Structure formats: C-alpha cells, structure tokens
Amino acid sequence: MVIDVHFAYTRPATPGEAVELATRPGARVLAGGTDPVTWMRDDLVAPELVVDLEGLPELRAITVGGGKLTIGALATFTDGGE
C-alpha cells in the first residue's frame, strides 16, 4: 500500500491538546487508522496534520458511576471485558 500524501504527524499528550490540534484546519484524527489510512491511499483526503489519539489511555476508559455509563472514544469491544 502506497500513500502519496505528505502531512505532519503528532501524538498529543492530553485530551485537551488533542482537541486543540484536531480542530485546526486541515487536521484529521487517527484513532485506529482503518478509515483515514484507506482514504489517504485512495486520494479521498489529504490532511495537512494527522493527530494520533492512540497515546491517550483515558480515551479508552469504560466507567460506571453516578447512574451513568461512560465509554471513551477509543474503547474497543474487548476493553469492557472482565
């Protein structure tokens, strides 16, 4: 697979930094990669900045408390298993 797109790449250290970077014009979020990588390969998108969320474990959390269930944006099907 060849992706002929030139872009800046960053892995933010905090969710706040991720929001700031991801809202910049020309930015695309990478959270696993299947769709964005395919889109770049097929010349459907050409981001100026790719913001990789993989280094934010707090976005993978699944919690129950206060009468509510919270599922983080990066949570997978197996993250909630016991």
PDB file of N, CA, C and O in Angstrom, chain B, residues numbered from 101:
ATOM      1  N   MET B 101       0.845  -1.173   0.000  1.00  0.00           N
ATOM      2  CA  MET B 101       0.000   0.000   0.000  1.00  0.00           C
ATOM      3  C   MET B 101       0.890   1.236   0.000  1.00  0.00           C
ATOM      4  O   MET B 101       1.777   1.367   0.843  1.00  0.00           O
ATOM      5  N   VAL B 102       0.659   2.123  -0.927  1.00  0.00           N
ATOM      6  CA  VAL B 102       1.421   3.366  -1.019  1.00  0.00           C
ATOM      7  C   VAL B 102       0.483   4.528  -0.730  1.00  0.00           C
ATOM      8  O   VAL B 102      -0.585   4.658  -1.329  1.00  0.00           O
ATOM      9  N   ILE B 103       0.910   5.361   0.197  1.00  0.00           N
ATOM     10  CA  ILE B 103       0.167   6.586   0.496  1.00  0.00           C
ATOM     11  C   ILE B 103       1.053   7.739   0.077  1.00  0.00           C
ATOM     12  O   ILE B 103       2.087   7.999   0.693  1.00  0.00           O
ATOM     13  N   ASP B 104       0.647   8.422  -0.965  1.00  0.00           N
ATOM     14  CA  ASP B 104       1.449   9.511  -1.510  1.00  0.00           C
ATOM     15  C   ASP B 104       0.902  10.850  -1.029  1.00  0.00           C
ATOM     16  O   ASP B 104       0.545  11.720  -1.823  1.00  0.00           O
ATOM     17  N   VAL B 105       0.847  10.992   0.294  1.00  0.00           N
ATOM     18  CA  VAL B 105       0.350  12.215   0.909  1.00  0.00           C
ATOM     19  C   VAL B 105       1.401  12.663   1.915  1.00  0.00           C
ATOM     20  O   VAL B 105       1.883  11.856   2.710  1.00  0.00           O
ATOM     21  N   HIS B 106       1.753  13.920   1.888  1.00  0.00           N
ATOM     22  CA  HIS B 106       2.727  14.458   2.833  1.00  0.00           C
ATOM     23  C   HIS B 106       1.962  15.246   3.892  1.00  0.00           C
ATOM     24  O   HIS B 106       1.168  16.131   3.574  1.00  0.00           O
ATOM     25  N   PHE B 107       2.218  14.909   5.162  1.00  0.00           N
ATOM     26  CA  PHE B 107       1.490  15.548   6.247  1.00  0.00           C
ATOM     27  C   PHE B 107       2.354  15.567   7.500  1.00  0.00           C
ATOM     28  O   PHE B 107       3.300  14.791   7.637  1.00  0.00           O
ATOM     29  N   ALA B 108       2.007  16.471   8.410  1.00  0.00           N
ATOM     30  CA  ALA B 108       2.630  16.497   9.731  1.00  0.00           C
ATOM     31  C   ALA B 108       1.892  15.476  10.593  1.00  0.00           C
ATOM     32  O   ALA B 108       0.702  15.228  10.399  1.00  0.00           O
ATOM     33  N   TYR B 109       2.617  14.887  11.550  1.00  0.00           N
ATOM     34  CA  TYR B 109       2.045  13.850  12.409  1.00  0.00           C
ATOM     35  C   TYR B 109       2.347  14.209  13.857  1.00  0.00           C
ATOM     36  O   TYR B 109       3.463  14.610  14.188  1.00  0.00           O
ATOM     37  N   THR B 110       1.339  14.061  14.722  1.00  0.00           N
ATOM     38  CA  THR B 110       1.557  14.333  16.139  1.00  0.00           C
ATOM     39  C   THR B 110       0.749  13.371  17.000  1.00  0.00           C
ATOM     40  O   THR B 110      -0.320  12.904  16.606  1.00  0.00           O
ATOM     41  N   ARG B 111       1.287  13.086  18.187  1.00  0.00           N
ATOM     42  CA  ARG B 111       0.600  12.295  19.207  1.00  0.00           C
ATOM     43  C   ARG B 111       0.453  13.180  20.434  1.00  0.00           C
ATOM     44  O   ARG B 111       1.404  13.314  21.205  1.00  0.00           O
ATOM     45  N   PRO B 112      -0.709  13.787  20.639  1.00  0.00           N
ATOM     46  CA  PRO B 112      -0.893  14.692  21.773  1.00  0.00           C
ATOM     47  C   PRO B 112      -0.750  13.964  23.109  1.00  0.00           C
ATOM     48  O   PRO B 112      -1.005  12.764  23.208  1.00  0.00           O
ATOM     49  N   ALA B 113      -0.339  14.710  24.128  1.00  0.00           N
ATOM     50  CA  ALA B 113      -0.113  14.152  25.460  1.00  0.00           C
ATOM     51  C   ALA B 113      -1.360  14.175  26.329  1.00  0.00           C
ATOM     52  O   ALA B 113      -1.445  13.428  27.303  1.00  0.00           O
ATOM     53  N   THR B 114      -2.338  15.025  25.990  1.00  0.00           N
ATOM     54  CA  THR B 114      -3.549  15.155  26.799  1.00  0.00           C
ATOM     55  C   THR B 114      -4.770  15.254  25.880  1.00  0.00           C
ATOM     56  O   THR B 114      -4.646  15.625  24.713  1.00  0.00           O
ATOM     57  N   PRO B 115      -5.951  14.919  26.413  1.00  0.00           N
ATOM     58  CA  PRO B 115      -7.162  15.106  25.601  1.00  0.00           C
ATOM     59  C   PRO B 115      -7.368  16.569  25.186  1.00  0.00           C
ATOM     60  O   PRO B 115      -7.832  16.835  24.077  1.00  0.00           O
ATOM     61  N   GLY B 116      -7.029  17.507  26.058  1.00  0.00           N
ATOM     62  CA  GLY B 116      -7.163  18.922  25.717  1.00  0.00           C
ATOM     63  C   GLY B 116      -6.287  19.312  24.542  1.00  0.00           C
ATOM     64  O   GLY B 116      -6.714  20.047  23.652  1.00  0.00           O
ATOM     65  N   GLU B 117      -5.048  18.811  24.546  1.00  0.00           N
ATOM     66  CA  GLU B 117      -4.149  19.071  23.431  1.00  0.00           C
ATOM     67  C   GLU B 117      -4.693  18.426  22.152  1.00  0.00           C
ATOM     68  O   GLU B 117      -4.585  18.998  21.068  1.00  0.00           O
ATOM     69  N   ALA B 118      -5.274  17.240  22.287  1.00  0.00           N
ATOM     70  CA  ALA B 118      -5.847  16.557  21.125  1.00  0.00           C
ATOM     71  C   ALA B 118      -6.979  17.384  20.510  1.00  0.00           C
ATOM     72  O   ALA B 118      -7.070  17.502  19.288  1.00  0.00           O
ATOM     73  N   VAL B 119      -7.826  17.946  21.345  1.00  0.00           N
ATOM     74  CA  VAL B 119      -8.931  18.774  20.839  1.00  0.00           C
ATOM     75  C   VAL B 119      -8.381  20.000  20.122  1.00  0.00           C
ATOM     76  O   VAL B 119      -8.846  20.354  19.038  1.00  0.00           O
ATOM     77  N   GLU B 120      -7.391  20.646  20.731  1.00  0.00           N
ATOM     78  CA  GLU B 120      -6.805  21.844  20.118  1.00  0.00           C
ATOM     79  C   GLU B 120      -6.201  21.518  18.758  1.00  0.00           C
ATOM     80  O   GLU B 120      -6.396  22.265  17.799  1.00  0.00           O
ATOM     81  N   LEU B 121      -5.471  20.412  18.666  1.00  0.00           N
ATOM     82  CA  LEU B 121      -4.841  20.036  17.396  1.00  0.00           C
ATOM     83  C   LEU B 121      -5.863  19.571  16.360  1.00  0.00           C
ATOM     84  O   LEU B 121      -5.773  19.930  15.186  1.00  0.00           O
ATOM     85  N   ALA B 122      -6.829  18.776  16.798  1.00  0.00           N
ATOM     86  CA  ALA B 122      -7.803  18.187  15.871  1.00  0.00           C
ATOM     87  C   ALA B 122      -8.745  19.218  15.263  1.00  0.00           C
ATOM     88  O   ALA B 122      -9.327  18.976  14.205  1.00  0.00           O
ATOM     89  N   THR B 123      -8.899  20.357  15.916  1.00  0.00           N
ATOM     90  CA  THR B 123      -9.807  21.380  15.390  1.00  0.00           C
ATOM     91  C   THR B 123      -9.107  22.372  14.465  1.00  0.00           C
ATOM     92  O   THR B 123      -9.736  23.302  13.960  1.00  0.00           O
ATOM     93  N   ARG B 124      -7.827  22.181  14.245  1.00  0.00           N
ATOM     94  CA  ARG B 124      -7.116  23.039  13.293  1.00  0.00           C
ATOM     95  C   ARG B 124      -7.556  22.718  11.866  1.00  0.00           C
ATOM     96  O   ARG B 124      -7.831  21.562  11.544  1.00  0.00           O
ATOM     97  N   PRO B 125      -7.623  23.737  11.013  1.00  0.00           N
ATOM     98  CA  PRO B 125      -7.966  23.467   9.612  1.00  0.00           C
ATOM     99  C   PRO B 125      -6.969  22.489   8.995  1.00  0.00           C
ATOM    100  O   PRO B 125      -5.762  22.611   9.205  1.00  0.00           O
ATOM    101  N   GLY B 126      -7.470  21.530   8.243  1.00  0.00           N
ATOM    102  CA  GLY B 126      -6.618  20.563   7.566  1.00  0.00           C
ATOM    103  C   GLY B 126      -6.217  19.372   8.411  1.00  0.00           C
ATOM    104  O   GLY B 126      -5.485  18.501   7.941  1.00  0.00           O
ATOM    105  N   ALA B 127      -6.693  19.316   9.676  1.00  0.00           N
ATOM    106  CA  ALA B 127      -6.329  18.209  10.568  1.00  0.00           C
ATOM    107  C   ALA B 127      -7.306  17.046  10.414  1.00  0.00           C
ATOM    108  O   ALA B 127      -8.492  17.242  10.149  1.00  0.00           O
ATOM    109  N   ARG B 128      -6.783  15.832  10.586  1.00  0.00           N
ATOM    110  CA  ARG B 128      -7.583  14.599  10.617  1.00  0.00           C
ATOM    111  C   ARG B 128      -7.160  13.801  11.843  1.00  0.00           C
ATOM    112  O   ARG B 128      -5.979  13.743  12.184  1.00  0.00           O
ATOM    113  N   VAL B 129      -8.136  13.190  12.496  1.00  0.00           N
ATOM    114  CA  VAL B 129      -7.860  12.384  13.679  1.00  0.00           C
ATOM    115  C   VAL B 129      -7.626  10.943  13.266  1.00  0.00           C
ATOM    116  O   VAL B 129      -8.341  10.393  12.428  1.00  0.00           O
ATOM    117  N   LEU B 130      -6.605  10.341  13.873  1.00  0.00           N
ATOM    118  CA  LEU B 130      -6.293   8.940  13.655  1.00  0.00           C
ATOM    119  C   LEU B 130      -6.583   8.204  14.964  1.00  0.00           C
ATOM    120  O   LEU B 130      -5.936   8.452  15.981  1.00  0.00           O
ATOM    121  N   ALA B 131      -7.547   7.312  14.928  1.00  0.00           N
ATOM    122  CA  ALA B 131      -7.924   6.547  16.122  1.00  0.00           C
ATOM    123  C   ALA B 131      -8.099   5.092  15.695  1.00  0.00           C
ATOM    124  O   ALA B 131      -9.220   4.587  15.636  1.00  0.00           O
ATOM    125  N   GLY B 132      -7.022   4.445  15.408  1.00  0.00           N
ATOM    126  CA  GLY B 132      -7.054   3.088  14.883  1.00  0.00           C
ATOM    127  C   GLY B 132      -6.547   3.066  13.459  1.00  0.00           C
ATOM    128  O   GLY B 132      -5.694   2.247  13.118  1.00  0.00           O
ATOM    129  N   GLY B 133      -7.054   3.943  12.628  1.00  0.00           N
ATOM    130  CA  GLY B 133      -6.460   4.153  11.327  1.00  0.00           C
ATOM    131  C   GLY B 133      -7.141   3.561  10.118  1.00  0.00           C
ATOM    132  O   GLY B 133      -6.821   3.948   8.994  1.00  0.00           O
ATOM    133  N   THR B 134      -8.060   2.645  10.299  1.00  0.00           N
ATOM    134  CA  THR B 134      -8.618   1.955   9.143  1.00  0.00           C
ATOM    135  C   THR B 134      -9.189   2.927   8.111  1.00  0.00           C
ATOM    136  O   THR B 134      -8.796   2.883   6.945  1.00  0.00           O
ATOM    137  N   ASP B 135     -10.096   3.789   8.516  1.00  0.00           N
ATOM    138  CA  ASP B 135     -10.714   4.690   7.548  1.00  0.00           C
ATOM    139  C   ASP B 135      -9.759   5.764   7.028  1.00  0.00           C
ATOM    140  O   ASP B 135      -9.613   5.892   5.812  1.00  0.00           O
ATOM    141  N   PRO B 136      -9.098   6.547   7.899  1.00  0.00           N
ATOM    142  CA  PRO B 136      -8.221   7.600   7.356  1.00  0.00           C
ATOM    143  C   PRO B 136      -7.104   7.073   6.462  1.00  0.00           C
ATOM    144  O   PRO B 136      -6.791   7.686   5.441  1.00  0.00           O
ATOM    145  N   VAL B 137      -6.505   5.956   6.829  1.00  0.00           N
ATOM    146  CA  VAL B 137      -5.417   5.412   6.010  1.00  0.00           C
ATOM    147  C   VAL B 137      -5.948   4.994   4.638  1.00  0.00           C
ATOM    148  O   VAL B 137      -5.314   5.266   3.618  1.00  0.00           O
ATOM    149  N   THR B 138      -7.092   4.342   4.611  1.00  0.00           N
ATOM    150  CA  THR B 138      -7.708   3.940   3.345  1.00  0.00           C
ATOM    151  C   THR B 138      -8.058   5.168   2.506  1.00  0.00           C
ATOM    152  O   THR B 138      -7.827   5.183   1.297  1.00  0.00           O
ATOM    153  N   TRP B 139      -8.612   6.190   3.144  1.00  0.00           N
ATOM    154  CA  TRP B 139      -8.985   7.407   2.421  1.00  0.00           C
ATOM    155  C   TRP B 139      -7.754   8.094   1.818  1.00  0.00           C
ATOM    156  O   TRP B 139      -7.798   8.582   0.689  1.00  0.00           O
ATOM    157  N   MET B 140      -6.664   8.127   2.577  1.00  0.00           N
ATOM    158  CA  MET B 140      -5.440   8.742   2.037  1.00  0.00           C
ATOM    159  C   MET B 140      -4.896   7.912   0.881  1.00  0.00           C
ATOM    160  O   MET B 140      -4.487   8.462  -0.142  1.00  0.00           O
ATOM    161  N   ARG B 141      -4.889   6.599   1.039  1.00  0.00           N
ATOM    162  CA  ARG B 141      -4.392   5.715  -0.022  1.00  0.00           C
ATOM    163  C   ARG B 141      -5.195   5.909  -1.307  1.00  0.00           C
ATOM    164  O   ARG B 141      -4.634   5.892  -2.402  1.00  0.00           O
ATOM    165  N   ASP B 142      -6.506   6.091  -1.170  1.00  0.00           N
ATOM    166  CA  ASP B 142      -7.386   6.244  -2.329  1.00  0.00           C
ATOM    167  C   ASP B 142      -7.518   7.697  -2.793  1.00  0.00           C
ATOM    168  O   ASP B 142      -8.370   8.005  -3.626  1.00  0.00           O
ATOM    169  N   ASP B 143      -6.686   8.580  -2.263  1.00  0.00           N
ATOM    170  CA  ASP B 143      -6.686  10.009  -2.620  1.00  0.00           C
ATOM    171  C   ASP B 143      -8.022  10.698  -2.345  1.00  0.00           C
ATOM    172  O   ASP B 143      -8.402  11.621  -3.065  1.00  0.00           O
ATOM    173  N   LEU B 144      -8.731  10.259  -1.313  1.00  0.00           N
ATOM    174  CA  LEU B 144     -10.003  10.885  -0.948  1.00  0.00           C
ATOM    175  C   LEU B 144      -9.802  12.022   0.046  1.00  0.00           C
ATOM    176  O   LEU B 144     -10.596  12.962   0.090  1.00  0.00           O
ATOM    177  N   VAL B 145      -8.739  11.937   0.844  1.00  0.00           N
ATOM    178  CA  VAL B 145      -8.382  13.019   1.761  1.00  0.00           C
ATOM    179  C   VAL B 145      -6.875  13.219   1.701  1.00  0.00           C
ATOM    180  O   VAL B 145      -6.117  12.287   1.431  1.00  0.00           O
ATOM    181  N   ALA B 146      -6.460  14.448   1.956  1.00  0.00           N
ATOM    182  CA  ALA B 146      -5.035  14.781   2.008  1.00  0.00           C
ATOM    183  C   ALA B 146      -4.829  15.733   3.179  1.00  0.00           C
ATOM    184  O   ALA B 146      -4.719  16.944   2.984  1.00  0.00           O
ATOM    185  N   PRO B 147      -4.775  15.191   4.399  1.00  0.00           N
ATOM    186  CA  PRO B 147      -4.658  16.063   5.569  1.00  0.00           C
ATOM    187  C   PRO B 147      -3.314  16.769   5.623  1.00  0.00           C
ATOM    188  O   PRO B 147      -2.303  16.272   5.128  1.00  0.00           O
ATOM    189  N   GLU B 148      -3.336  17.948   6.241  1.00  0.00           N
ATOM    190  CA  GLU B 148      -2.093  18.667   6.500  1.00  0.00           C
ATOM    191  C   GLU B 148      -1.477  18.173   7.804  1.00  0.00           C
ATOM    192  O   GLU B 148      -0.258  18.207   7.973  1.00  0.00           O
ATOM    193  N   LEU B 149      -2.325  17.713   8.725  1.00  0.00           N
ATOM    194  CA  LEU B 149      -1.897  17.272  10.040  1.00  0.00           C
ATOM    195  C   LEU B 149      -2.694  16.032  10.432  1.00  0.00           C
ATOM    196  O   LEU B 149      -3.921  16.025  10.335  1.00  0.00           O
ATOM    197  N   VAL B 150      -2.004  14.990  10.873  1.00  0.00           N
ATOM    198  CA  VAL B 150      -2.666  13.792  11.400  1.00  0.00           C
ATOM    199  C   VAL B 150      -2.433  13.774  12.903  1.00  0.00           C
ATOM    200  O   VAL B 150      -1.293  13.803  13.366  1.00  0.00           O
ATOM    201  N   VAL B 151      -3.536  13.726  13.666  1.00  0.00           N
ATOM    202  CA  VAL B 151      -3.496  13.731  15.125  1.00  0.00           C
ATOM    203  C   VAL B 151      -3.822  12.320  15.603  1.00  0.00           C
ATOM    204  O   VAL B 151      -4.966  11.875  15.511  1.00  0.00           O
ATOM    205  N   ASP B 152      -2.811  11.618  16.115  1.00  0.00           N
ATOM    206  CA  ASP B 152      -2.949  10.230  16.546  1.00  0.00           C
ATOM    207  C   ASP B 152      -3.362  10.176  18.013  1.00  0.00           C
ATOM    208  O   ASP B 152      -2.627  10.644  18.883  1.00  0.00           O
ATOM    209  N   LEU B 153      -4.523   9.612  18.291  1.00  0.00           N
ATOM    210  CA  LEU B 153      -5.056   9.556  19.650  1.00  0.00           C
ATOM    211  C   LEU B 153      -4.625   8.316  20.425  1.00  0.00           C
ATOM    212  O   LEU B 153      -4.964   8.181  21.601  1.00  0.00           O
ATOM    213  N   GLU B 154      -3.900   7.426  19.803  1.00  0.00           N
ATOM    214  CA  GLU B 154      -3.548   6.143  20.421  1.00  0.00           C
ATOM    215  C   GLU B 154      -2.831   6.292  21.765  1.00  0.00           C
ATOM    216  O   GLU B 154      -2.971   5.417  22.619  1.00  0.00           O
ATOM    217  N   GLY B 155      -2.085   7.344  21.979  1.00  0.00           N
ATOM    218  CA  GLY B 155      -1.333   7.525  23.218  1.00  0.00           C
ATOM    219  C   GLY B 155      -2.127   8.112  24.360  1.00  0.00           C
ATOM    220  O   GLY B 155      -1.541   8.551  25.350  1.00  0.00           O
ATOM    221  N   LEU B 156      -3.450   8.136  24.255  1.00  0.00           N
ATOM    222  CA  LEU B 156      -4.297   8.717  25.299  1.00  0.00           C
ATOM    223  C   LEU B 156      -5.142   7.621  25.959  1.00  0.00           C
ATOM    224  O   LEU B 156      -6.292   7.421  25.568  1.00  0.00           O
ATOM    225  N   PRO B 157      -4.600   6.913  26.942  1.00  0.00           N
ATOM    226  CA  PRO B 157      -5.326   5.797  27.546  1.00  0.00           C
ATOM    227  C   PRO B 157      -6.649   6.212  28.197  1.00  0.00           C
ATOM    228  O   PRO B 157      -7.564   5.396  28.308  1.00  0.00           O
ATOM    229  N   GLU B 158      -6.756   7.457  28.621  1.00  0.00           N
ATOM    230  CA  GLU B 158      -8.007   7.900  29.230  1.00  0.00           C
ATOM    231  C   GLU B 158      -9.182   7.884  28.244  1.00  0.00           C
ATOM    232  O   GLU B 158     -10.340   7.858  28.661  1.00  0.00           O
ATOM    233  N   LEU B 159      -8.888   7.899  26.948  1.00  0.00           N
ATOM    234  CA  LEU B 159      -9.961   7.820  25.953  1.00  0.00           C
ATOM    235  C   LEU B 159     -10.416   6.384  25.713  1.00  0.00           C
ATOM    236  O   LEU B 159     -11.359   6.146  24.958  1.00  0.00           O
ATOM    237  N   ARG B 160      -9.751   5.435  26.351  1.00  0.00           N
ATOM    238  CA  ARG B 160     -10.106   4.026  26.217  1.00  0.00           C
ATOM    239  C   ARG B 160     -10.951   3.546  27.407  1.00  0.00           C
ATOM    240  O   ARG B 160     -11.418   2.407  27.417  1.00  0.00           O
ATOM    241  N   ALA B 161     -11.143   4.411  28.400  1.00  0.00           N
ATOM    242  CA  ALA B 161     -11.819   4.026  29.633  1.00  0.00           C
ATOM    243  C   ALA B 161     -13.305   3.734  29.437  1.00  0.00           C
ATOM    244  O   ALA B 161     -13.993   4.368  28.637  1.00  0.00           O
ATOM    245  N   ILE B 162     -13.765   2.751  30.200  1.00  0.00           N
ATOM    246  CA  ILE B 162     -15.190   2.445  30.303  1.00  0.00           C
ATOM    247  C   ILE B 162     -15.504   2.480  31.794  1.00  0.00           C
ATOM    248  O   ILE B 162     -14.966   1.684  32.564  1.00  0.00           O
ATOM    249  N   THR B 163     -16.378   3.404  32.202  1.00  0.00           N
ATOM    250  CA  THR B 163     -16.679   3.560  33.620  1.00  0.00           C
ATOM    251  C   THR B 163     -18.178   3.580  33.869  1.00  0.00           C
ATOM    252  O   THR B 163     -18.973   3.954  33.006  1.00  0.00           O
ATOM    253  N   VAL B 164     -18.534   3.167  35.074  1.00  0.00           N
ATOM    254  CA  VAL B 164     -19.916   3.228  35.536  1.00  0.00           C
ATOM    255  C   VAL B 164     -19.898   3.965  36.861  1.00  0.00           C
ATOM    256  O   VAL B 164     -19.130   3.618  37.758  1.00  0.00           O
ATOM    257  N   GLY B 165     -20.729   4.964  36.985  1.00  0.00           N
ATOM    258  CA  GLY B 165     -20.800   5.708  38.237  1.00  0.00           C
ATOM    259  C   GLY B 165     -21.820   6.822  38.140  1.00  0.00           C
ATOM    260  O   GLY B 165     -22.077   7.360  37.064  1.00  0.00           O
ATOM    261  N   GLY B 166     -22.390   7.153  39.266  1.00  0.00           N
ATOM    262  CA  GLY B 166     -23.369   8.241  39.285  1.00  0.00           C
ATOM    263  C   GLY B 166     -24.578   7.975  38.407  1.00  0.00           C
ATOM    264  O   GLY B 166     -25.197   8.902  37.884  1.00  0.00           O
ATOM    265  N   GLY B 167     -24.910   6.701  38.252  1.00  0.00           N
ATOM    266  CA  GLY B 167     -26.066   6.350  37.435  1.00  0.00           C
ATOM    267  C   GLY B 167     -25.841   6.445  35.938  1.00  0.00           C
ATOM    268  O   GLY B 167     -26.801   6.478  35.168  1.00  0.00           O
ATOM    269  N   LYS B 168     -24.570   6.490  35.511  1.00  0.00           N
ATOM    270  CA  LYS B 168     -24.333   6.564  34.073  1.00  0.00           C
ATOM    271  C   LYS B 168     -23.148   5.691  33.656  1.00  0.00           C
ATOM    272  O   LYS B 168     -22.241   5.408  34.439  1.00  0.00           O
ATOM    273  N   LEU B 169     -23.196   5.288  32.423  1.00  0.00           N
ATOM    274  CA  LEU B 169     -22.136   4.520  31.783  1.00  0.00           C
ATOM    275  C   LEU B 169     -21.409   5.457  30.835  1.00  0.00           C
ATOM    276  O   LEU B 169     -22.038   6.122  30.011  1.00  0.00           O
ATOM    277  N   THR B 170     -20.077   5.516  30.946  1.00  0.00           N
ATOM    278  CA  THR B 170     -19.277   6.358  30.066  1.00  0.00           C
ATOM    279  C   THR B 170     -18.321   5.465  29.279  1.00  0.00           C
ATOM    280  O   THR B 170     -17.570   4.679  29.856  1.00  0.00           O
ATOM    281  N   ILE B 171     -18.362   5.597  27.964  1.00  0.00           N
ATOM    282  CA  ILE B 171     -17.500   4.812  27.083  1.00  0.00           C
ATOM    283  C   ILE B 171     -16.603   5.780  26.331  1.00  0.00           C
ATOM    284  O   ILE B 171     -17.084   6.631  25.583  1.00  0.00           O
ATOM    285  N   GLY B 172     -15.285   5.644  26.533  1.00  0.00           N
ATOM    286  CA  GLY B 172     -14.323   6.526  25.886  1.00  0.00           C
ATOM    287  C   GLY B 172     -14.307   6.343  24.378  1.00  0.00           C
ATOM    288  O   GLY B 172     -14.686   5.290  23.865  1.00  0.00           O
ATOM    289  N   ALA B 173     -13.870   7.361  23.683  1.00  0.00           N
ATOM    290  CA  ALA B 173     -13.862   7.366  22.218  1.00  0.00           C
ATOM    291  C   ALA B 173     -12.985   6.282  21.613  1.00  0.00           C
ATOM    292  O   ALA B 173     -13.224   5.867  20.479  1.00  0.00           O
ATOM    293  N   LEU B 174     -11.969   5.809  22.342  1.00  0.00           N
ATOM    294  CA  LEU B 174     -11.074   4.779  21.820  1.00  0.00           C
ATOM    295  C   LEU B 174     -11.370   3.398  22.388  1.00  0.00           C
ATOM    296  O   LEU B 174     -10.645   2.447  22.096  1.00  0.00           O
ATOM    297  N   ALA B 175     -12.414   3.272  23.189  1.00  0.00           N
ATOM    298  CA  ALA B 175     -12.742   1.981  23.793  1.00  0.00           C
ATOM    299  C   ALA B 175     -13.079   0.964  22.691  1.00  0.00           C
ATOM    300  O   ALA B 175     -13.761   1.270  21.713  1.00  0.00           O
ATOM    301  N   THR B 176     -12.575  -0.245  22.896  1.00  0.00           N
ATOM    302  CA  THR B 176     -12.893  -1.327  21.957  1.00  0.00           C
ATOM    303  C   THR B 176     -13.866  -2.281  22.613  1.00  0.00           C
ATOM    304  O   THR B 176     -14.130  -2.186  23.812  1.00  0.00           O
ATOM    305  N   PHE B 177     -14.385  -3.178  21.847  1.00  0.00           N
ATOM    306  CA  PHE B 177     -15.334  -4.159  22.336  1.00  0.00           C
ATOM    307  C   PHE B 177     -14.761  -4.974  23.488  1.00  0.00           C
ATOM    308  O   PHE B 177     -15.491  -5.332  24.412  1.00  0.00           O
ATOM    309  N   THR B 178     -13.484  -5.266  23.448  1.00  0.00           N
ATOM    310  CA  THR B 178     -12.866  -6.096  24.490  1.00  0.00           C
ATOM    311  C   THR B 178     -12.403  -5.295  25.700  1.00  0.00           C
ATOM    312  O   THR B 178     -12.065  -5.904  26.716  1.00  0.00           O
ATOM    313  N   ASP B 179     -12.368  -3.986  25.651  1.00  0.00           N
ATOM    314  CA  ASP B 179     -11.926  -3.179  26.799  1.00  0.00           C
ATOM    315  C   ASP B 179     -12.841  -3.320  28.007  1.00  0.00           C
ATOM    316  O   ASP B 179     -12.387  -3.137  29.137  1.00  0.00           O
ATOM    317  N   GLY B 180     -14.091  -3.633  27.807  1.00  0.00           N
ATOM    318  CA  GLY B 180     -15.035  -3.733  28.924  1.00  0.00           C
ATOM    319  C   GLY B 180     -15.119  -5.120  29.518  1.00  0.00           C
ATOM    320  O   GLY B 180     -15.844  -5.318  30.493  1.00  0.00           O
ATOM    321  N   GLY B 181     -14.404  -6.091  28.968  1.00  0.00           N
ATOM    322  CA  GLY B 181     -14.487  -7.468  29.438  1.00  0.00           C
ATOM    323  C   GLY B 181     -13.801  -7.676  30.755  1.00  0.00           C
ATOM    324  O   GLY B 181     -12.813  -7.007  31.060  1.00  0.00           O
ATOM    325  N   GLU B 182     -14.302  -8.579  31.527  1.00  0.00           N
ATOM    326  CA  GLU B 182     -13.718  -8.916  32.824  1.00  0.00           C
ATOM    327  C   GLU B 182     -13.178 -10.305  32.762  1.00  0.00           C
ATOM    328  O   GLU B 182     -12.636 -10.802  33.749  1.00  0.00           O
TER     329      GLU B 182
END
